[in-house]
Amino acid sequence: MNFPVGQVIAKSALPVNFQTIVSELTKISFNGYLIQTVRGKCVEEGVLFFREGTLNACIVECLALNKILKGDEAIDYFLNQTRGNGFFQTVQLTRSQVDLVTAFDEKLLLANKINLKDLPKLIPSSFEPKFNIEESKSNLLEEYGLSELRK
């Protein structure tokens, strides 16, 4: 995923107390994004954009499956990733840069705004891989008429 380069203001290993991070970024009316990379059955990457301290847009990607989820469809995956093993960075942008990212792809926007009081209920207690790489491999073999190679 390619997004504007900004100032990295924090980085750490996952899992983290995501609710605390969001609360701090909300207090300072943060503009920018959190980017995280997690290893489940495959490598997942997620980006959550903040605009003036509110959760604004989201995208999650699994390159091994060539799968990209955006907006409301991606937020559950992103919150799940916060409990996985990996790392994250907090990158500060200007409000204009955040607006530009979402102007180029409006599907990233979160239509259902997340209330910070509801956030603890949305974050799972542990990481659960949501992308199934094995399923993709078998479908690929079938696609090329080689399903007998699965045996």
N, C-alpha and C positions, 0 to 999 in steps of 0.2 A: 504494500500500500504506500502510496506517495502522497504526503500532505506537506503543507508549508513547514519549513524549518523555523523553529523558534528557540527560545532560551529554555534549556532543560533546568527546571527548578527543583526537581526531586527525582530520585531513582532508588529502587529497592528490589529485593527479592519478593516473590509471592509465596504463600498467601499473605495478605495484609488485612488490617481492619479498614475495610473499604468505607464504611459509614463515617469513620473519623476523618478520612481523607476528603470525602465529599463535603462534610460539614465545614472543614477548614477552607476549602476552595469556594464554597458558597459565601462564607463570611467576607472573603476578600473580593467578591464579584469577579471571580477568575474567568479569563478568556483563554481558551487553549484546549488541550486534549490530554487524556491519559491514554497511553498505548501500552499494551501488555502482550506478552508472548508466553504461551503455556504449552507444555507437552502432555498430551493425553495419548490417544491411540495414534494421533498425528500431531503436527505442530499447528496450533491455532493462534491467530493474532486478532486482537480486538482493539478498537479505538472508540473512546467516548469523548464527545466534544461538549465543552461548557461554553455558554454565552452569558456573560455577566452573572456568573455564579449559578446558572440553572443548567440542568442536564438538557442538552439541545439536540444532539444527533449521535448515531451509533452505527458502527460497521464491524462485522466479524468475518474473518476469512480463514478457510482451510485450503491451503495450496495443493496438498496431496489429492484432494477431491475436486479441486477447481470449483469450490463452493463459496459464494459470498452472500451474506445476509445483511440487510440494511434496515435502519429505522427500528420500529417497534418489534419487528421479527428478530432483530439481533440482540436486543437488550438482555433477554434471559440468558443467552449464550455468554455475553460479556460478564454479567454478574456471576455466572457459574465459573468463569475463568479466574475471577478474583480469589477463588479458593484453591486453585491449582498450583502446581509447582512451575515456576518460571520467574519472570522479572517484569517490571514496569517502569515507565518514565512518565513524568508530568512535564508537559511542554507548554510554555506560555506563548500565546500569540496576541495580536491585536484583535479587537472586536471585528474590524473590517476583514481580517484574514479568515476568521471563523465564518463570517457571512459569505465570503467568497467560496469557501469549500462547499457550503450547503447550497449556494446559488448554482454551482455547477452540477450538483446531484441532490435534488430535493428529496429523493427517496431515503436519504440518510436521516432526515428530520424525524424526531420522535413526536408523533401525533398525540399520543397519550402521555401527557406530562407526568413526571414522577414526583410525588410529594415526598420530601425527605423523611417525614414521619413514617411513611410506608416502606421505606428502603430496607429496614431490617427483615421485614417479612418476605422481601423479594430475593434476598441473598441466601443461597442454599448453605447448609451447615458444612457440606464437604463438596469437593469437586467431583463431578460425574461426567466422563467423556461423552459428548453429544454427537460427535462425528464418528461414523463407523467406517473405517478404512477397509476392513475385510469385505464388507458388502460391496464396496466400489470395485474391488479387484475381481470379485466373481462376476459382477455385471459386465466388466470390461472384457473378460474372457468370453462370455456369452455373446457380447456384441460382435466379436470377431469370429464367432462360430467355433470357439475353442473350449467350450464348457467342460469337455472331457478331461482337460488338463488340471482341473480342480481336484481330481481324485488322487 
